[in-house]
Structure formats: C-alpha cells, structure tokens
C-alpha cells in the first residue's frame, strides 16, 4: 500500500446512466467522503454516488 493510499483510503465513486464509473476524489475519512457524495447526490441527476474504501468495491 502506498503512502497516498494509506493517507486517503476513502473514495467517492460516480456511476453515470450508461454504467461508466469514475473516481471523484479520495478522502481521509469515511465521513468526509460521505459528505461529498451526499452533496453531489443532492443535484438530482441520473448519476449515482457512493463511498468505498480502497481495495473494497461494494458495487457490481
């Protein structure tokens, strides 16, 4: 595990309506990442946003 992975282990992931996934950002805490995902999700677009820890994908 690299130093950046250890320091920023939480990812915000976006999936668009075509199923394409993109990493939005990396964060130090789960709470910080969730706050960003929630704020982005408030826009009401078709994209999905979620938080996952580096190395642990929770979405299909």
C-alpha positions in Angstrom: 0.0 0.0 0.0 1.4 3.4 -1.0 1.6 6.4 1.4 -1.2 8.2 -0.5 -3.5 5.1 -0.3 -2.9 4.9 3.5 -3.5 8.6 4.0 -6.6 8.8 1.7 -8.3 5.4 1.9 -11.9 6.5 1.1 -13.1 7.0 -2.4 -16.2 8.8 -3.8 -17.3 7.0 -7.0 -19.7 8.2 -9.6 -21.6 6.0 -12.0 -23.4 7.6 -14.9 -26.6 6.4 -16.6 -24.5 4.4 -19.1 -22.8 2.4 -16.3 -19.4 4.2 -16.6 -17.7 4.7 -13.3 -15.3 7.5 -12.3 -13.4 8.2 -9.2 -14.5 11.7 -8.0 -11.9 12.0 -5.2 -10.0 10.4 -2.3 -10.5 11.4 1.3 -9.0 10.7 4.7 -12.2 9.7 6.5 -15.4 7.9 5.6 -17.4 10.8 7.0 -15.7 13.3 4.8 -16.2 11.2 1.7 -19.8 10.6 2.5 -20.4 14.3 2.9 -19.1 14.9 -0.6 -21.1 12.0 -2.0 -24.3 13.3 -0.4 -23.7 16.8 -1.6 -23.2 15.6 -5.2 -26.2 13.3 -5.0 -28.5 16.3 -4.0 -28.2 17.6 -7.6 -30.9 15.0 -8.6 -29.1 13.9 -11.8 -29.2 10.3 -13.0 -25.7 9.6 -11.7 -25.1 7.5 -8.6 -22.6 8.4 -6.0 -21.2 6.2 -3.3 -18.3 5.8 -0.9 -15.9 2.8 -0.8 -12.7 2.0 0.9 -9.6 1.5 -1.3 -9.4 -2.2 -2.3 -13.1 -2.9 -1.3 -15.5 -2.5 -4.1 -19.1 -2.7 -2.9 -20.9 -2.1 -6.2 -21.3 -4.6 -9.1 
